[in-house]
Amino acid sequence: MELKFLASDRVEAFVSYIMQKKTVYAPQRAGKHSVALKKVADPGAVVLDYARTMQSVKKFFLPPRDELLQFNLADQSFAPAEVKPLDAVLLGIHSYDRAAIDRLDYNFSQGHAERNYLTRREGVVWVGVSFEPDEFHFSGSVGIRPHDTEGFDVFLTRARDGYLVEVLTNAGRELTAGFDLPATDQAKPQPGHFHQHIFLPQAKLNEVMGASYNNPVWEETAEKCVGCGSCNIVCPTCYCFNVEENVDIKVSGGTRERIWDGCMLREFTEVAGGEVFRGGLAERQRHRVMRKFKYLSDKTGHPWCVGCGRCTAYCTAGISIVSIVNRCISDYEKHAATAV
């Protein structure tokens, strides 16, 4: 495939150009240190060289609070909420966040396909960008590299004085058509090295995690965990939610909404009568990690963790999912060695 070149001083012009064709959402500064994915109003505010956003692109397809229907108590009628395709460009997306959407696509298309999520997914053009792994990234351990182009329509790889541009699909060609992107003979640079690693492939990890149900690491981790649920909220592949109904002040009608929920919260498994099926933090930590590396992986063959590092980077107690998994691996291998 012919590589094209986008000079650093033309990025703003490129963003302006594609804004004429579609609404654009891209990473932008949010405060002094954070970067957030937001609708672009100023092309000059777009940031392509960043480590991660706190929230992933998941929020555009599965909003934190999502109206499902409106109801009228007077006549006992109801109507589903109107949901429209996003129909926009998602610019500057990292490979692990794109891979996370593939996993959510699977979750929401199994059985009875979920209307709201799948409708919002329509019309999206994906423009990816490479990233330099920081101390929290470990996506290479789950098979996702910084330069992976899978699922993208256009991909930008950081290079000398700009970006190498790969136009990968018809949607990408339509988006970039008319903007001058000269061909280049620059070779794609080697991706940066990861500082965090899980030391087993997923095929073997299923076996390890299956043998780790009673590992003391869960209790040890629970001693530090505060049960805030931050890891669930920032995870790009967590999709659990609660459903609540809100009645208006006149008690004449209201709305049914779903809101993000997470398995690290005590109330997540609370049922009528006050029974809580995973009341302890150790049980919840185990469930969270098993969901990423065992339960869904047994069915699909893929880890449900994409190695973005958010759960560790934003953990209020400094808990590392990589350390937990590697501890399970180490204990499993020690047990296997002594059993011989």
N, C-alpha and C positions, 0 to 999 in steps of 0.2 A: 504494500500500500504506500502511495506517495505521501510523504510527510510535508506539511506546510508549516509556515512560521508566522507567529504572532509576536511582534516585538513588545517589550514591556511598556513602552510609551504609547502603544496603540490599543492597549487593553480597554481603556475607557471608551475609545471610539468603537471598539467591537461590541461592548455592552450596549452602547447607545444604539448601534445598528440593529441588534437583535430585539431591543425594546420596541422598535418600530413594528416588529412582526408579532410579538407575543408579550404578555406580562412576564416579567422576569423576577424570580426569587433567587437570592444569592447571599453568601456570607458577608456580614458587615459588622463593624465594630459596635459593641454594646458595652459602654463603659471603658475603663482604662485597660482591662486585661482580657475581657471576654469577646467572643465573636458569636453572632446569632444569624440564623437564616431568616431573612426578611424580604418583603417586597421591595424592589429597587425603585427609588425615586431619583436618586443622584448616582449616575454611573461611576463617578469618582469615588464613591463610598464603598464600592465592592472590594473585598479582600480575598485574594486567591491563595496567598501564602499564609496558612494558618494550621494549627495542630488539630483542633476539633471544635465543633460547636457543642454547647451544653445539650441542646435538644437536636435531634436528627430530623431528616425530612419526613419521618413518620407523622409528625404533628400536622402536616398538610392533608393527609389522607385519613388519619385517625386523631381528630382533635382532642385535646384534654377534656373538653366538655362538648358533647355532641347531641343536639336535639334529635330524637327519634320520631316523635309524633306530638301532635296537639290534640287535646280532647275537650269536649264540651259536656259538662255534667248535667246541663238542663235537658238536652235531648239525647244524651248518651252516645254521641257521635264522636268520631275521631278521624284524623287524617295524617298520613305520614308526612314528615318534614320534607321540604323540597331540598334536593341535593343536586349540585351541578358539578360537572367535570372541572378539575383544576385548570386544564387547558393552558398550561404555562411552560416556561423554560425554567428548569431547576439547574442553576449554573454553579460551578465550583464545588461539585459534590465528590466526596472521597469514595474510593472503591468499596470500602467496608459498609458505608451507608447505603450504597446501591445494592450490595449483596443482602443487606438487611431487608430491603423492600421485597426482594425475591422470596424471602422466607415469610414475610407477612402476606404476600400474594397467595402463598400456599395455605397459610392458616385461614384466610378469609374466603377462599374458594372451595374448601373442602365441605362436603355435605351440602347444607343450604347456603349457597353463596351469599355473602354479606353485601347488601346493596350500597350502603353509604360509602364504605371504603372503596369498593371496586368502581363505583361511579366516579369518585374523585380522582382515581388513578388515570382516567381517560384523558388523552390529549397532551400528556406530559412529554416534553423533549428534554432529554438528559444530557447535560454537558459536564463531564467529569474533569477533575484536576488531580494530578499526582500530589503526594504528600511526603514529607520527611518524617520518619518515625521518631517519636519522642520517647520519654521514659515510660509511658503508659501503653503505647500501641503494642499489640501482639498479633495483629491480623495475619501475619505470615504463618503463624502456628496453626491457623485454621484455613490455610490455603488461599488467602487473599493478599495480593501484593500491592504495593503503592501505585504501580503503573497498570494494574489490570483494567481492561477496557470493557469487560463483559457487561452488557445491559445499557451501555451508553450509546448515544447517537453521535456525539462529538467528544473527543478527549484531548485535554491539554496536559502535556508533560513539561514540567519545569526544565528549562535548558539555559544555556548561556544567553543572557540579554533578552530572554523572553520565554516563549512556550512553543514546543512542537505540537502541531495540530493534526489530529487524525479525524477525518470525517468518515463515519462508520456505517451510516444508514441513509436511506432516502430522506428521512425526517431531518437528519443532520445536514444533508446537502441542501435541502430547501431553506433551512435556517441560515446557513452561511453563504448561500448563493448571492452574488453581487458585492460581497465584501472582499477586498483585495487581500488574499492570503498567499504570498509567494511560496513556491516550492523551495525546499531546503535540502542540502545534503548532510546536514548535521545528523549524527547518530544519536539514537535515544540513549540518554545516560543510564548507568546502572542505578537501580533503586537503592536507597539508603538501608543500612543495617538496623535490624530490630534489636532493642535492648532488653525486651521481655520475650520469653519463650515458654511454650508448653512442650514438654519433651517426649510426646508420643503422638502418633497419628490418630485420627478419630476412630478408625477401625479397632485399634487396640484399646483406645480410651474407653470405649463402651464396656469392655470387659473389666477394666480397672475400676470404673465408677460403679459398676454392678457389685463389685466386691468391697466397696467402700462405704456401704450404708451405715455401718457401726463404727466407722473410723473416729477416733477421738478428736480429729480436727474440727468437727462440727461444734463440739462443746467448747473447745479452746477458742474458736473464732467468736462464738456467742459471748464470751467474756468481754470482748471488746465492742461488739455490735450494740448499737442503741435502738435498733428497730425503726429507724426513721423512714425507710423505704426509698431513699434517694437512688439507690442502685436500680430499682425497678423503674422509677420515673424517667431516668436518663437513658435507659437501655433502648436501643433502636429496634429490638426484636420482642420486647415485652408487649403484650397486647391485651392483658386482662383488664376488665372494667367492672364497675358496679352500675346498677340502674336505679334511678330515683325518680319519683314523681313530685312535681312542684305545682301546688294549687295556688291560683291567684287570690288576692286579698278578699274578693267577693265570693269566693268558693263557687264560682260559676264554671270554671274550666282550669286548664293548666297544660303543662308539658311533661312528657316523659323524656328524660335525658340519661345518657350514659357518661360516666366520668372515669378517668383512669383510676385503676386500683392496682395493688401489688401484693405479692405473696409474702413480702417481708413485714407487712402490717398485721398486727394481731387480729384485727377485725375481719381480715380477709376470709378466714374459714369459720367465723362465728355464725351459728345458726340459732333458730328459735330455742329458748330455754337457757341461752348463755353458753352452750357447749362450744368450745373452740378446738378444732381438730389439729391445728398446729400452733399450740399456745406458747411453746418454747422457742427462743431465738435459734437454738441449735437445729431444731426441726425445720425452721423456715430457711436457714442458710443452706441446709442440705437440699431442700426442695428447689431452691433457686438455682443452685449449681447443677443439680441433676436435670433440671429443665433445659439447661443450656448444653449439657454434654452427655446426656443419657436418654431421657424419656423420648423426646422427639427424634433424636439421632438414631435410636433403635428402629424407628419407622422409615426414616428418610435417608439415612446414611450420611447426613451432614450435621455438623454441630450447629446449634441454634445461637451460638455466640459468634460474633463477627470480629472480635478482637479490637474493637475501637478504643478500649481502655477507659470508657466513661465511668463505669461503676467504681473503678479504683480511683480515678482522678477526682471524682466528686464525692467519694465516701467520707462522711463526717468522722469516721473512726479509723480511717487509713487502712481498711481491709482490702487485700488484693486477691481477686479471683484466680489469678495466675499462681500465686503462692498456695492457695487452697488446692488447686488441681495438681500442682507439682508435688505437694505433700502426699496426696492420695497415690500418685504414681510411685513415689519413693517408698512409701509403706508397703504397697503392693509388691514391689520388686524385692524388698527385704524379706517379706513373708515367703515369696516364691523361692528365694535363695535358701532360706532355712528349712523349707519343706523338702528340698531335694535330698 
